[in-house]
Amino acid sequence: MMEEREISEGWLRKALDEPDDIWEGKDGNMHYSKVVPERENRVLHVVVNSNVVPRRVVTLFFDRRLRKDNEGKTR
């Protein structure tokens, strides 16, 4: 999926290691977001199942619904 969606491994690592925002979804998965300047400041959204070891990336995509707010957080 990363290749198909043109998402680099570096962007994925930054989203997980240095996220702009993290929240727990209704599904129990953790959601990470990171603005990617190289992609016109689009927000990379990464969904992770952290209930398994090692944690597993469920999906990742550039989320058109998320925007950066005045405090730098994405929602």
PDB file of N, CA, C and O in Angstrom:
ATOM      1  N   MET A   1       0.818  -1.198   0.000  1.00  0.00           N
ATOM      2  CA  MET A   1       0.000   0.000   0.000  1.00  0.00           C
ATOM      3  C   MET A   1       0.861   1.261   0.000  1.00  0.00           C
ATOM      4  O   MET A   1       0.517   2.252  -0.644  1.00  0.00           O
ATOM      5  N   MET A   2       1.961   1.222   0.711  1.00  0.00           N
ATOM      6  CA  MET A   2       2.827   2.409   0.784  1.00  0.00           C
ATOM      7  C   MET A   2       3.290   2.804  -0.615  1.00  0.00           C
ATOM      8  O   MET A   2       3.265   3.981  -0.975  1.00  0.00           O
ATOM      9  N   GLU A   3       3.705   1.832  -1.387  1.00  0.00           N
ATOM     10  CA  GLU A   3       4.195   2.110  -2.739  1.00  0.00           C
ATOM     11  C   GLU A   3       3.064   2.644  -3.615  1.00  0.00           C
ATOM     12  O   GLU A   3       3.237   3.618  -4.347  1.00  0.00           O
ATOM     13  N   GLU A   4       1.915   1.996  -3.529  1.00  0.00           N
ATOM     14  CA  GLU A   4       0.756   2.410  -4.329  1.00  0.00           C
ATOM     15  C   GLU A   4       0.318   3.833  -3.993  1.00  0.00           C
ATOM     16  O   GLU A   4      -0.081   4.592  -4.876  1.00  0.00           O
ATOM     17  N   ARG A   5       0.394   4.188  -2.717  1.00  0.00           N
ATOM     18  CA  ARG A   5      -0.034   5.520  -2.267  1.00  0.00           C
ATOM     19  C   ARG A   5       1.102   6.528  -2.237  1.00  0.00           C
ATOM     20  O   ARG A   5       0.916   7.673  -1.825  1.00  0.00           O
ATOM     21  N   GLU A   6       2.289   6.095  -2.679  1.00  0.00           N
ATOM     22  CA  GLU A   6       3.473   6.946  -2.739  1.00  0.00           C
ATOM     23  C   GLU A   6       3.818   7.557  -1.378  1.00  0.00           C
ATOM     24  O   GLU A   6       4.032   8.762  -1.246  1.00  0.00           O
ATOM     25  N   ILE A   7       3.862   6.673  -0.370  1.00  0.00           N
ATOM     26  CA  ILE A   7       4.205   7.066   0.999  1.00  0.00           C
ATOM     27  C   ILE A   7       5.547   6.425   1.339  1.00  0.00           C
ATOM     28  O   ILE A   7       5.698   5.205   1.273  1.00  0.00           O
ATOM     29  N   SER A   8       6.509   7.250   1.700  1.00  0.00           N
ATOM     30  CA  SER A   8       7.839   6.710   1.995  1.00  0.00           C
ATOM     31  C   SER A   8       7.886   6.120   3.405  1.00  0.00           C
ATOM     32  O   SER A   8       7.106   6.487   4.284  1.00  0.00           O
ATOM     33  N   GLU A   9       8.819   5.202   3.586  1.00  0.00           N
ATOM     34  CA  GLU A   9       9.016   4.598   4.902  1.00  0.00           C
ATOM     35  C   GLU A   9       9.452   5.656   5.909  1.00  0.00           C
ATOM     36  O   GLU A   9       9.094   5.576   7.085  1.00  0.00           O
ATOM     37  N   GLY A  10      10.218   6.642   5.461  1.00  0.00           N
ATOM     38  CA  GLY A  10      10.650   7.730   6.335  1.00  0.00           C
ATOM     39  C   GLY A  10       9.482   8.524   6.878  1.00  0.00           C
ATOM     40  O   GLY A  10       9.469   8.893   8.052  1.00  0.00           O
ATOM     41  N   TRP A  11       8.499   8.790   6.030  1.00  0.00           N
ATOM     42  CA  TRP A  11       7.305   9.522   6.492  1.00  0.00           C
ATOM     43  C   TRP A  11       6.531   8.693   7.507  1.00  0.00           C
ATOM     44  O   TRP A  11       6.027   9.226   8.496  1.00  0.00           O
ATOM     45  N   LEU A  12       6.436   7.384   7.263  1.00  0.00           N
ATOM     46  CA  LEU A  12       5.759   6.496   8.212  1.00  0.00           C
ATOM     47  C   LEU A  12       6.485   6.525   9.551  1.00  0.00           C
ATOM     48  O   LEU A  12       5.851   6.663  10.597  1.00  0.00           O
ATOM     49  N   ARG A  13       7.801   6.398   9.527  1.00  0.00           N
ATOM     50  CA  ARG A  13       8.574   6.413  10.778  1.00  0.00           C
ATOM     51  C   ARG A  13       8.401   7.736  11.525  1.00  0.00           C
ATOM     52  O   ARG A  13       8.243   7.747  12.746  1.00  0.00           O
ATOM     53  N   LYS A  14       8.432   8.852  10.787  1.00  0.00           N
ATOM     54  CA  LYS A  14       8.241  10.153  11.444  1.00  0.00           C
ATOM     55  C   LYS A  14       6.861  10.252  12.068  1.00  0.00           C
ATOM     56  O   LYS A  14       6.717  10.783  13.169  1.00  0.00           O
ATOM     57  N   ALA A  15       5.847   9.750  11.381  1.00  0.00           N
ATOM     58  CA  ALA A  15       4.476   9.796  11.915  1.00  0.00           C
ATOM     59  C   ALA A  15       4.387   9.011  13.214  1.00  0.00           C
ATOM     60  O   ALA A  15       3.690   9.428  14.139  1.00  0.00           O
ATOM     61  N   LEU A  16       5.079   7.880  13.298  1.00  0.00           N
ATOM     62  CA  LEU A  16       5.026   7.056  14.507  1.00  0.00           C
ATOM     63  C   LEU A  16       5.952   7.556  15.608  1.00  0.00           C
ATOM     64  O   LEU A  16       5.615   7.476  16.789  1.00  0.00           O
ATOM     65  N   ASP A  17       7.122   8.072  15.224  1.00  0.00           N
ATOM     66  CA  ASP A  17       8.113   8.497  16.216  1.00  0.00           C
ATOM     67  C   ASP A  17       7.954   9.953  16.658  1.00  0.00           C
ATOM     68  O   ASP A  17       8.284  10.297  17.794  1.00  0.00           O
ATOM     69  N   GLU A  18       7.452  10.805  15.767  1.00  0.00           N
ATOM     70  CA  GLU A  18       7.302  12.238  16.049  1.00  0.00           C
ATOM     71  C   GLU A  18       5.949  12.746  15.557  1.00  0.00           C
ATOM     72  O   GLU A  18       5.899  13.678  14.754  1.00  0.00           O
ATOM     73  N   PRO A  19       4.851  12.147  16.026  1.00  0.00           N
ATOM     74  CA  PRO A  19       3.540  12.528  15.496  1.00  0.00           C
ATOM     75  C   PRO A  19       3.139  13.950  15.893  1.00  0.00           C
ATOM     76  O   PRO A  19       3.568  14.468  16.924  1.00  0.00           O
ATOM     77  N   ASP A  20       2.316  14.562  15.058  1.00  0.00           N
ATOM     78  CA  ASP A  20       1.728  15.852  15.411  1.00  0.00           C
ATOM     79  C   ASP A  20       0.569  15.640  16.374  1.00  0.00           C
ATOM     80  O   ASP A  20       0.257  16.511  17.187  1.00  0.00           O
ATOM     81  N   ASP A  21      -0.063  14.480  16.277  1.00  0.00           N
ATOM     82  CA  ASP A  21      -1.203  14.178  17.138  1.00  0.00           C
ATOM     83  C   ASP A  21      -1.368  12.662  17.227  1.00  0.00           C
ATOM     84  O   ASP A  21      -1.039  11.932  16.293  1.00  0.00           O
ATOM     85  N   ILE A  22      -1.886  12.202  18.374  1.00  0.00           N
ATOM     86  CA  ILE A  22      -2.190  10.787  18.600  1.00  0.00           C
ATOM     87  C   ILE A  22      -3.530  10.725  19.310  1.00  0.00           C
ATOM     88  O   ILE A  22      -3.802  11.521  20.208  1.00  0.00           O
ATOM     89  N   TRP A  23      -4.367   9.778  18.906  1.00  0.00           N
ATOM     90  CA  TRP A  23      -5.618   9.568  19.621  1.00  0.00           C
ATOM     91  C   TRP A  23      -6.044   8.116  19.464  1.00  0.00           C
ATOM     92  O   TRP A  23      -5.660   7.436  18.513  1.00  0.00           O
ATOM     93  N   GLU A  24      -6.850   7.657  20.421  1.00  0.00           N
ATOM     94  CA  GLU A  24      -7.389   6.307  20.347  1.00  0.00           C
ATOM     95  C   GLU A  24      -8.729   6.369  19.647  1.00  0.00           C
ATOM     96  O   GLU A  24      -9.596   7.162  20.013  1.00  0.00           O
ATOM     97  N   GLY A  25      -8.897   5.535  18.643  1.00  0.00           N
ATOM     98  CA  GLY A  25     -10.146   5.502  17.898  1.00  0.00           C
ATOM     99  C   GLY A  25     -11.189   4.669  18.617  1.00  0.00           C
ATOM    100  O   GLY A  25     -10.886   3.964  19.580  1.00  0.00           O
ATOM    101  N   LYS A  26     -12.412   4.757  18.140  1.00  0.00           N
ATOM    102  CA  LYS A  26     -13.509   3.974  18.719  1.00  0.00           C
ATOM    103  C   LYS A  26     -13.257   2.479  18.558  1.00  0.00           C
ATOM    104  O   LYS A  26     -13.796   1.660  19.303  1.00  0.00           O
ATOM    105  N   ASP A  27     -12.427   2.139  17.569  1.00  0.00           N
ATOM    106  CA  ASP A  27     -12.104   0.744  17.305  1.00  0.00           C
ATOM    107  C   ASP A  27     -11.004   0.204  18.215  1.00  0.00           C
ATOM    108  O   ASP A  27     -10.655  -0.973  18.124  1.00  0.00           O
ATOM    109  N   GLY A  28     -10.454   1.043  19.090  1.00  0.00           N
ATOM    110  CA  GLY A  28      -9.385   0.622  19.987  1.00  0.00           C
ATOM    111  C   GLY A  28      -7.997   0.752  19.381  1.00  0.00           C
ATOM    112  O   GLY A  28      -6.998   0.553  20.072  1.00  0.00           O
ATOM    113  N   ASN A  29      -7.927   1.081  18.108  1.00  0.00           N
ATOM    114  CA  ASN A  29      -6.637   1.292  17.455  1.00  0.00           C
ATOM    115  C   ASN A  29      -6.126   2.687  17.760  1.00  0.00           C
ATOM    116  O   ASN A  29      -6.904   3.599  18.041  1.00  0.00           O
ATOM    117  N   MET A  30      -4.812   2.845  17.703  1.00  0.00           N
ATOM    118  CA  MET A  30      -4.201   4.158  17.888  1.00  0.00           C
ATOM    119  C   MET A  30      -4.045   4.815  16.524  1.00  0.00           C
ATOM    120  O   MET A  30      -3.661   4.172  15.547  1.00  0.00           O
ATOM    121  N   HIS A  31      -4.350   6.113  16.476  1.00  0.00           N
ATOM    122  CA  HIS A  31      -4.284   6.881  15.240  1.00  0.00           C
ATOM    123  C   HIS A  31      -3.208   7.954  15.405  1.00  0.00           C
ATOM    124  O   HIS A  31      -3.204   8.705  16.381  1.00  0.00           O
ATOM    125  N   TYR A  32      -2.304   8.010  14.438  1.00  0.00           N
ATOM    126  CA  TYR A  32      -1.200   8.969  14.440  1.00  0.00           C
ATOM    127  C   TYR A  32      -1.359   9.861  13.217  1.00  0.00           C
ATOM    128  O   TYR A  32      -1.739   9.394  12.143  1.00  0.00           O
ATOM    129  N   SER A  33      -1.065  11.144  13.387  1.00  0.00           N
ATOM    130  CA  SER A  33      -1.092  12.032  12.228  1.00  0.00           C
ATOM    131  C   SER A  33       0.188  12.853  12.187  1.00  0.00           C
ATOM    132  O   SER A  33       0.771  13.197  13.215  1.00  0.00           O
ATOM    133  N   LYS A  34       0.601  13.150  10.969  1.00  0.00           N
ATOM    134  CA  LYS A  34       1.821  13.918  10.754  1.00  0.00           C
ATOM    135  C   LYS A  34       1.688  14.703   9.461  1.00  0.00           C
ATOM    136  O   LYS A  34       1.366  14.143   8.414  1.00  0.00           O
ATOM    137  N   VAL A  35       1.941  16.016   9.540  1.00  0.00           N
ATOM    138  CA  VAL A  35       1.961  16.849   8.348  1.00  0.00           C
ATOM    139  C   VAL A  35       3.246  16.537   7.582  1.00  0.00           C
ATOM    140  O   VAL A  35       4.330  16.479   8.163  1.00  0.00           O
ATOM    141  N   VAL A  36       3.108  16.339   6.277  1.00  0.00           N
ATOM    142  CA  VAL A  36       4.260  16.018   5.427  1.00  0.00           C
ATOM    143  C   VAL A  36       4.504  17.188   4.473  1.00  0.00           C
ATOM    144  O   VAL A  36       3.814  17.321   3.463  1.00  0.00           O
ATOM    145  N   PRO A  37       5.488  18.036   4.796  1.00  0.00           N
ATOM    146  CA  PRO A  37       5.760  19.209   3.956  1.00  0.00           C
ATOM    147  C   PRO A  37       6.074  18.851   2.498  1.00  0.00           C
ATOM    148  O   PRO A  37       5.722  19.594   1.582  1.00  0.00           O
ATOM    149  N   GLU A  38       6.734  17.714   2.293  1.00  0.00           N
ATOM    150  CA  GLU A  38       7.089  17.297   0.938  1.00  0.00           C
ATOM    151  C   GLU A  38       5.874  16.950   0.082  1.00  0.00           C
ATOM    152  O   GLU A  38       5.981  16.836  -1.139  1.00  0.00           O
ATOM    153  N   ARG A  39       4.733  16.784   0.719  1.00  0.00           N
ATOM    154  CA  ARG A  39       3.496  16.471   0.008  1.00  0.00           C
ATOM    155  C   ARG A  39       2.480  17.603   0.176  1.00  0.00           C
ATOM    156  O   ARG A  39       1.294  17.365   0.405  1.00  0.00           O
ATOM    157  N   GLU A  40       2.967  18.821   0.059  1.00  0.00           N
ATOM    158  CA  GLU A  40       2.124  20.024   0.112  1.00  0.00           C
ATOM    159  C   GLU A  40       1.373  20.137   1.436  1.00  0.00           C
ATOM    160  O   GLU A  40       0.215  20.552   1.476  1.00  0.00           O
ATOM    161  N   ASN A  41       2.062  19.758   2.525  1.00  0.00           N
ATOM    162  CA  ASN A  41       1.521  19.822   3.883  1.00  0.00           C
ATOM    163  C   ASN A  41       0.263  18.977   4.089  1.00  0.00           C
ATOM    164  O   ASN A  41      -0.576  19.285   4.935  1.00  0.00           O
ATOM    165  N   ARG A  42       0.152  17.929   3.315  1.00  0.00           N
ATOM    166  CA  ARG A  42      -0.968  17.010   3.528  1.00  0.00           C
ATOM    167  C   ARG A  42      -0.717  16.235   4.813  1.00  0.00           C
ATOM    168  O   ARG A  42       0.425  16.096   5.250  1.00  0.00           O
ATOM    169  N   VAL A  43      -1.789  15.731   5.415  1.00  0.00           N
ATOM    170  CA  VAL A  43      -1.692  15.022   6.694  1.00  0.00           C
ATOM    171  C   VAL A  43      -1.668  13.511   6.455  1.00  0.00           C
ATOM    172  O   VAL A  43      -2.604  12.935   5.900  1.00  0.00           O
ATOM    173  N   LEU A  44      -0.577  12.893   6.889  1.00  0.00           N
ATOM    174  CA  LEU A  44      -0.470  11.442   6.833  1.00  0.00           C
ATOM    175  C   LEU A  44      -1.161  10.870   8.064  1.00  0.00           C
ATOM    176  O   LEU A  44      -0.854  11.255   9.192  1.00  0.00           O
ATOM    177  N   HIS A  45      -2.083   9.961   7.846  1.00  0.00           N
ATOM    178  CA  HIS A  45      -2.859   9.329   8.914  1.00  0.00           C
ATOM    179  C   HIS A  45      -2.438   7.860   8.955  1.00  0.00           C
ATOM    180  O   HIS A  45      -2.548   7.147   7.958  1.00  0.00           O
ATOM    181  N   VAL A  46      -1.953   7.415  10.122  1.00  0.00           N
ATOM    182  CA  VAL A  46      -1.501   6.036  10.293  1.00  0.00           C
ATOM    183  C   VAL A  46      -2.322   5.403  11.412  1.00  0.00           C
ATOM    184  O   VAL A  46      -2.400   5.945  12.514  1.00  0.00           O
ATOM    185  N   VAL A  47      -2.929   4.261  11.127  1.00  0.00           N
ATOM    186  CA  VAL A  47      -3.724   3.529  12.120  1.00  0.00           C
ATOM    187  C   VAL A  47      -2.927   2.302  12.537  1.00  0.00           C
ATOM    188  O   VAL A  47      -2.487   1.512  11.703  1.00  0.00           O
ATOM    189  N   VAL A  48      -2.750   2.160  13.863  1.00  0.00           N
ATOM    190  CA  VAL A  48      -1.900   1.097  14.401  1.00  0.00           C
ATOM    191  C   VAL A  48      -2.672   0.280  15.426  1.00  0.00           C
ATOM    192  O   VAL A  48      -3.318   0.830  16.318  1.00  0.00           O
ATOM    193  N   ASN A  49      -2.596  -1.044  15.286  1.00  0.00           N
ATOM    194  CA  ASN A  49      -3.124  -1.943  16.309  1.00  0.00           C
ATOM    195  C   ASN A  49      -1.989  -2.167  17.296  1.00  0.00           C
ATOM    196  O   ASN A  49      -1.048  -2.906  17.007  1.00  0.00           O
ATOM    197  N   SER A  50      -2.073  -1.537  18.449  1.00  0.00           N
ATOM    198  CA  SER A  50      -1.003  -1.660  19.440  1.00  0.00           C
ATOM    199  C   SER A  50      -1.325  -2.731  20.482  1.00  0.00           C
ATOM    200  O   SER A  50      -0.622  -2.851  21.485  1.00  0.00           O
ATOM    201  N   ASN A  51      -2.388  -3.510  20.248  1.00  0.00           N
ATOM    202  CA  ASN A  51      -2.749  -4.592  21.160  1.00  0.00           C
ATOM    203  C   ASN A  51      -2.029  -5.888  20.810  1.00  0.00           C
ATOM    204  O   ASN A  51      -2.209  -6.899  21.490  1.00  0.00           O
ATOM    205  N   VAL A  52      -1.215  -5.868  19.756  1.00  0.00           N
ATOM    206  CA  VAL A  52      -0.436  -7.040  19.372  1.00  0.00           C
ATOM    207  C   VAL A  52       1.040  -6.685  19.448  1.00  0.00           C
ATOM    208  O   VAL A  52       1.411  -5.514  19.363  1.00  0.00           O
ATOM    209  N   VAL A  53       1.876  -7.698  19.608  1.00  0.00           N
ATOM    210  CA  VAL A  53       3.318  -7.476  19.676  1.00  0.00           C
ATOM    211  C   VAL A  53       3.957  -8.253  18.535  1.00  0.00           C
ATOM    212  O   VAL A  53       3.756  -9.464  18.441  1.00  0.00           O
ATOM    213  N   PRO A  54       4.720  -7.597  17.664  1.00  0.00           N
ATOM    214  CA  PRO A  54       4.924  -6.146  17.628  1.00  0.00           C
ATOM    215  C   PRO A  54       3.669  -5.445  17.124  1.00  0.00           C
ATOM    216  O   PRO A  54       2.816  -6.050  16.474  1.00  0.00           O
ATOM    217  N   ARG A  55       3.575  -4.149  17.441  1.00  0.00           N
ATOM    218  CA  ARG A  55       2.399  -3.405  16.993  1.00  0.00           C
ATOM    219  C   ARG A  55       2.322  -3.459  15.468  1.00  0.00           C
ATOM    220  O   ARG A  55       3.343  -3.564  14.788  1.00  0.00           O
ATOM    221  N   ARG A  56       1.113  -3.388  14.946  1.00  0.00           N
ATOM    222  CA  ARG A  56       0.897  -3.600  13.519  1.00  0.00           C
ATOM    223  C   ARG A  56       0.209  -2.396  12.882  1.00  0.00           C
ATOM    224  O   ARG A  56      -0.814  -1.914  13.369  1.00  0.00           O
ATOM    225  N   VAL A  57       0.793  -1.921  11.780  1.00  0.00           N
ATOM    226  CA  VAL A  57       0.152  -0.853  11.019  1.00  0.00           C
ATOM    227  C   VAL A  57      -1.027  -1.470  10.275  1.00  0.00           C
ATOM    228  O   VAL A  57      -0.859  -2.385   9.469  1.00  0.00           O
ATOM    229  N   VAL A  58      -2.222  -0.956  10.558  1.00  0.00           N
ATOM    230  CA  VAL A  58      -3.434  -1.451   9.924  1.00  0.00           C
ATOM    231  C   VAL A  58      -3.596  -0.815   8.550  1.00  0.00           C
ATOM    232  O   VAL A  58      -3.856  -1.500   7.562  1.00  0.00           O
ATOM    233  N   THR A  59      -3.437   0.506   8.502  1.00  0.00           N
ATOM    234  CA  THR A  59      -3.524   1.238   7.245  1.00  0.00           C
ATOM    235  C   THR A  59      -2.837   2.584   7.396  1.00  0.00           C
ATOM    236  O   THR A  59      -2.585   3.042   8.510  1.00  0.00           O
ATOM    237  N   LEU A  60      -2.540   3.206   6.282  1.00  0.00           N
ATOM    238  CA  LEU A  60      -1.989   4.548   6.276  1.00  0.00           C
ATOM    239  C   LEU A  60      -2.402   5.223   4.977  1.00  0.00           C
ATOM    240  O   LEU A  60      -2.474   4.591   3.924  1.00  0.00           O
ATOM    241  N   PHE A  61      -2.671   6.522   5.075  1.00  0.00           N
ATOM    242  CA  PHE A  61      -3.153   7.252   3.913  1.00  0.00           C
ATOM    243  C   PHE A  61      -3.055   8.744   4.179  1.00  0.00           C
ATOM    244  O   PHE A  61      -2.962   9.176   5.328  1.00  0.00           O
ATOM    245  N   PHE A  62      -3.077   9.526   3.112  1.00  0.00           N
ATOM    246  CA  PHE A  62      -3.148  10.971   3.261  1.00  0.00           C
ATOM    247  C   PHE A  62      -4.618  11.309   3.452  1.00  0.00           C
ATOM    248  O   PHE A  62      -5.445  11.050   2.578  1.00  0.00           O
ATOM    249  N   ASP A  63      -4.932  11.888   4.597  1.00  0.00           N
ATOM    250  CA  ASP A  63      -6.313  12.114   5.017  1.00  0.00           C
ATOM    251  C   ASP A  63      -6.776  13.506   4.623  1.00  0.00           C
ATOM    252  O   ASP A  63      -6.287  14.503   5.154  1.00  0.00           O
ATOM    253  N   ARG A  64      -7.699  13.573   3.711  1.00  0.00           N
ATOM    254  CA  ARG A  64      -8.243  14.861   3.250  1.00  0.00           C
ATOM    255  C   ARG A  64      -9.116  15.523   4.316  1.00  0.00           C
ATOM    256  O   ARG A  64      -9.339  16.732   4.273  1.00  0.00           O
ATOM    257  N   ARG A  65      -9.613  14.724   5.281  1.00  0.00           N
ATOM    258  CA  ARG A  65     -10.492  15.273   6.320  1.00  0.00           C
ATOM    259  C   ARG A  65      -9.730  15.965   7.437  1.00  0.00           C
ATOM    260  O   ARG A  65     -10.273  16.847   8.101  1.00  0.00           O
ATOM    261  N   LEU A  66      -8.467  15.574   7.655  1.00  0.00           N
ATOM    262  CA  LEU A  66      -7.689  16.157   8.748  1.00  0.00           C
ATOM    263  C   LEU A  66      -7.009  17.436   8.291  1.00  0.00           C
ATOM    264  O   LEU A  66      -6.508  17.532   7.171  1.00  0.00           O
ATOM    265  N   ARG A  67      -7.004  18.398   9.171  1.00  0.00           N
ATOM    266  CA  ARG A  67      -6.350  19.679   8.911  1.00  0.00           C
ATOM    267  C   ARG A  67      -5.558  20.081  10.137  1.00  0.00           C
ATOM    268  O   ARG A  67      -5.888  19.680  11.253  1.00  0.00           O
ATOM    269  N   LYS A  68      -4.526  20.863   9.938  1.00  0.00           N
ATOM    270  CA  LYS A  68      -3.716  21.378  11.029  1.00  0.00           C
ATOM    271  C   LYS A  68      -4.443  22.561  11.653  1.00  0.00           C
ATOM    272  O   LYS A  68      -4.875  23.465  10.938  1.00  0.00           O
ATOM    273  N   ASP A  69      -4.586  22.569  13.000  1.00  0.00           N
ATOM    274  CA  ASP A  69      -5.265  23.687  13.659  1.00  0.00           C
ATOM    275  C   ASP A  69      -4.253  24.746  14.078  1.00  0.00           C
ATOM    276  O   ASP A  69      -3.064  24.617  13.790  1.00  0.00           O
ATOM    277  N   ASN A  70      -4.713  25.778  14.749  1.00  0.00           N
ATOM    278  CA  ASN A  70      -3.863  26.918  15.136  1.00  0.00           C
ATOM    279  C   ASN A  70      -2.767  26.527  16.115  1.00  0.00           C
ATOM    280  O   ASN A  70      -1.745  27.209  16.192  1.00  0.00           O
ATOM    281  N   GLU A  71      -2.957  25.436  16.870  1.00  0.00           N
ATOM    282  CA  GLU A  71      -1.959  24.985  17.838  1.00  0.00           C
ATOM    283  C   GLU A  71      -0.993  23.973  17.234  1.00  0.00           C
ATOM    284  O   GLU A  71      -0.123  23.444  17.926  1.00  0.00           O
ATOM    285  N   GLY A  72      -1.149  23.710  15.947  1.00  0.00           N
ATOM    286  CA  GLY A  72      -0.268  22.748  15.294  1.00  0.00           C
ATOM    287  C   GLY A  72      -0.742  21.325  15.374  1.00  0.00           C
ATOM    288  O   GLY A  72      -0.085  20.428  14.847  1.00  0.00           O
ATOM    289  N   LYS A  73      -1.892  21.083  16.034  1.00  0.00           N
ATOM    290  CA  LYS A  73      -2.442  19.742  16.123  1.00  0.00           C
ATOM    291  C   LYS A  73      -3.340  19.482  14.919  1.00  0.00           C
ATOM    292  O   LYS A  73      -3.907  20.408  14.339  1.00  0.00           O
ATOM    293  N   THR A  74      -3.458  18.239  14.564  1.00  0.00           N
ATOM    294  CA  THR A  74      -4.323  17.876  13.448  1.00  0.00           C
ATOM    295  C   THR A  74      -5.557  17.174  13.967  1.00  0.00           C
ATOM    296  O   THR A  74      -5.484  16.342  14.871  1.00  0.00           O
ATOM    297  N   ARG A  75      -6.650  17.508  13.407  1.00  0.00           N
ATOM    298  CA  ARG A  75      -7.929  16.851  13.734  1.00  0.00           C
ATOM    299  C   ARG A  75      -8.903  17.037  12.617  1.00  0.00           C
ATOM    300  O   ARG A  75     -10.035  16.560  12.699  1.00  0.00           O
TER     301      ARG A  75
END
